Amino acid sequence: DTGVSQNPRHKITKRGQNVTFRCDPISEHNRLYWYRQTLGQGPEFLTYFQNEAQLEKSRLLSDRFSAERPKGSFSTLEIQRTEQGDSAMYLCASRSPIRGGYGYTFGSGTRLTVV
Amino acid sequence: GIQVEQSPPDLILQEGANSTLRCNFSDSVNNLQWFHQNPWGQLINLFYIPSGTKQNGRLSATTVATERYSLLYISSSQTTDSGVYFCAVRMDSSYKLIFGSGTRLLVRP
């Protein structure tokens, strides 16, 4: 098991362009989370999937943000019409279905820079 | 919403020293986690500790849920302990972890 994989590691885009990030969770983890982290701050929750169902979304996830998890495997996060304020590290985490909570595994993140 | 406050915000230690990091939260929680983010940005889950005390090597954590705080103890610190330590909580009504703003630790050789 290679952990949670995120691609790309870095993305530089021009304002107004669309970007898509991918997260491959640990294979047996049915719970998947997206977080956003800006410099000097803790991660902020964006959205949560249990299998293929999106069960919670933050108000931070505006109309320009959408996330999917087809077939309950990998997930994608798309940002449309990017703005400079979207520049951040986007983190994905997966979690074991075993009740208890001691199972958050984070990926290395995708760093987005909007110029 | 729930507030998560961590102290101190910054901490510099000499290698070998001990330290205590604190996390206060403003409401009842059913899940409390401690994470370490290394200088390369990787977040590592250290403890799941909604109550009680746990130890893992040189690290230990205590949560007093009734008084709404948690403590992370680092003993005999090493340079590899440097990074940011985050406390994160979850309430019954939500799936999300709410992170504090972290304690930035620098351990000098």
Interface residues (C-beta under 8 A of the other chain):
Chain A: Y33 G40 Q41 G42 P43 E44 F45 Y48 Q50 L55 E56 S58 M89 L91 A93 G100 G101 Y102 G103 Y104 T105 F106 S108 G109
Chain B: V4 N31 Q33 F35 W40 G41 Q42 L43 I44 N45 F47 Y48 P50 F86 A88 R90 S94 Y95 K96 L97 I98 F99 G100 S101 G102
